[in-house]
Amino acid sequence: TPSEAWKSLDRVGKHFFKSEDKLLFRRWSVFKGSLFIKHLKNSNAQFEIGSYGTGNLPILDAEGNEFCTLKIFNQSNILIKDLEITNFSEEAPMIRRGIYCHAEDAGEIKNIHFKGLKISNINGRLSTDDGDLIGKSNCGIFSEITGINVLTRWNGYTMEDCHFYRVYRHGTANLSSWQNRTLTTNTIWYPSIF
């Protein structure tokens, strides 16, 4: 509750949330650090990460100390809304992201919804030494599927009214270990449904 609010992302990161929970940040506030959401799915209810109060969006700022500001892993039914995400320092590492949405050997990850986000000042290295793969994975929201044991994909992935400012190299991008096919053969192909 607002009267018993946690004061840091470190405290939030130690908590395991349930499906019907809400994690709300007070507007006009700045929260320094990074956050890896731990969510125990106990129903099909939507877990919401957002804001409360009036005024400017709350800011989550990793200050360039982590490769991402907010990470979710193998999570379905999540709404992330009404936040400002930033992750900047003068030194640009190989990879830097605002939000990292990751799934691995998890089957279908359903109903991921980003709404009303402002993502700004995300800087990573714009290298082309590897055919530009690293450069392309620096972005505001990066969605990645890894693993080779269980067919995995997004099913219901929505981005609505999100704005990106000063983000190197993409506002948003995605990559999957199940995306390989040719004109004649679907070798390892399990397409996501956006």
N, C-alpha and C positions, 0 to 999 in steps of 0.2 A: 504494500500500500504506500501512498505518498508519505505518510507519517512514519513508516518504517522502511524507507527506501535503502537499498544497498548503495554504497558510495563509489564503487569502482568496478571496472570490467573484470578485474581479478576475482572479485567475489562472485560475480555473475558466472564466470567460467567454471566455478567449482560446483555449480548446481546442476542437477539433472531435471530437466523440465518434462512435464507430461503433455499429452496432446492438447488438452483443453486449456493449458496455461497461456498467459500473455506475459511477454517481457517488454515493458514500456519504459522509455527513457524520457526524462523531463525536458521539455523544450527550453531553449535558451541555455542549455548545459553543454559542456564539452567533456567527453570521456576519453582519456588518453590510454593507448594500448591496443591490443588485439583481442579478439574474442573467438573462441572455438565453441560453438553451440553444442551442448549435450542434450539430446532430446530422446526420451524413452517413449516410443509410440505405443500408446495403450488403447487408442481408439482411432476412428477416422476423423475426429475433430481436427480443426485447423489450429496449428500453433502459430501465434502471431508475435512478431517482433516489430515494435513500432514506437509511438511517442504518445505523451499525454500533455495536457495543458495547452496554452496558446502561445503564439509568437514563432520565432525562428525555429527551424528544425534542430533537434539535438545532433551534435557532431560526434562521431566516432572517429578518432584520429590515432593511427598507429605510429605516426611521426617518422615513418620510414624505417622503423626498427624491426619490422616483420615483413614477410613477403606478402601477407594479406592482412586486411583489417578485420574482416568477418569471414568465418569459414563454417560451412555446414557440410556434413558428410553422411551419405546414405540416408537422407531424411526426406520423407514424403509429407504432404499436407502442411506446407509452411508458407506463411505470408510475411514478407519483409516490406515494410512501408514507412513512409514519412520520416526518413533519416537522411543525414548528410554523412557521407563516407569519404575519408581522405587518408592518404598515405604518402607523404612526401618528405624527402631530405635532399640536401645538395648532392650527396653521393648516390648515383643510380646503380643499383645492383643488377644482376642478370635478370631477375624476375621480380616484379612488384605488381600487386593487384589490390583492388578495393574489396570486392567480395569474391570468394572462391567457393563455388558450388561443386562438390566432388562426389562421385559415386563409383563404387568398385565392387564387381561381382555381387550385385544386389537385386537383380531382376528389374522390375519396373519401379521407377521412382516417380510418384504421381503428385500432381498439383503443387508445383513450385510457382509462387506468384511474387513478383517484384512490383511495387506500386509507389509512385510519388517519391522516388529517391533522387537525391542530388549527389552525384559522384564527381569529385574534383581532385585535381593535383595528385595524380597517381603517376609516378615516374619510374620506369625501368630502362634497362639498356636496350638501345635500338640496334642490336647486332645483326649482321647479315652473314656472318661466318658459317652458320649452320644451315644456310638456305632460308634464313629469316624465320625459322620456327620459334626461336626464343623471342625475337622481336614481336611476333604475332601473339604470344601468350602473355604479354604485358597489357593489362586492360582494366577497365572499371569493374566489370563483372565477367569472370572467366568460369565457364561450366565445362567440367572435364569428366569423362568416363574412362576408367582404367580397368585392368583385369582381363583375363582371357578364359576364366572358368565358368562363369554364369552370364548368359545373355543379359545385358543391362542397357537400359535406355530411359530417357525422360518421357513421360506420358502426361501432358498437360503442363506446359512450361510457358508462363505468361509474363511479359514485361509491359507495364502500362504507366504512362506519364512519368518516365524516368529521364533525367537530364544529365549529360556528361560534359565536363569542362576541364580542359588542360589534362587530358589523359593520354599517355604514351603507351600504346600505339593504337589501340582500339577502344571504343566505348564498351563493346561486349564481343565475346568470341566463344566458340566451343570446339571441343576436340573429343573424339571417341576412339577407343581401341576396337570398336565394332563398326567402323566406317569403311572398311576396305572392300572395294568391288571394281570390276572392270566393265566394259560395255557388254561382255558376254557371260561373266561369272560373278556371282555374289559370294566371294570367298569368305569374308568375315563381315557380314553386313546385317545389322539389326538397327534400323533407323528409328530415331526418336520422333515423337509426335508433338509438334509445337502448336 
